Amino acid sequence: MSGMEEADKRRRPGGRAAEVVAAVHAATVALLQEQGYERLEIPAIAERAGVNKTSIYRRWPGKAELVMDVALARMRLEVPLPDTGSLHGDLSALLRTIAAALATPFVSGLLRALISRGDEPEALAVRQRFWGERYEVSGELLRRAVARGDLPPDTDTRLLLEMAVAPLFFRSLISGLAVGDAEIAELAARAIAAFRAK
């Protein structure tokens, strides 16, 4: 490998593929914010990203899969798994980051678009895969609590998370009301208490 090739490789961590993914993700987010999910088209994303549309189709079969990939990448960054040392602290911190993400136009707009499409197979598959990954990641928070003895061994971690998180989505997508830190702490406490009392 020549000195120029080595220098180029250092400038491009992950190489050309990573650059394409980053450019396509950025273009997708921008276009979603500008025109919404329904009007989003792969050729427009390719043009905005400065790549050939075949480069997109090689990685994502369609816009639903691409948007889901973008959403999961954003959630990994914006909703990290907290580790405060206590179950209530961890769950409260997780709920705060979810509430903050739901307050962004990108996340709230995307969720509204997918929900509005009801049981269409494409939208349903995207929602199921998105929530499957998010529950698996967030479930680690509760599995740690079970290992510490903070929750019973038979705790249904997905159900506990759904109980804690559902009010945030109702407020964000239905009622439009904000959720403060005190309410989030109360939601976390009530969800934990429901499973400890089993």
Disulfide bonds with the S-S distance in Angstrom:
none
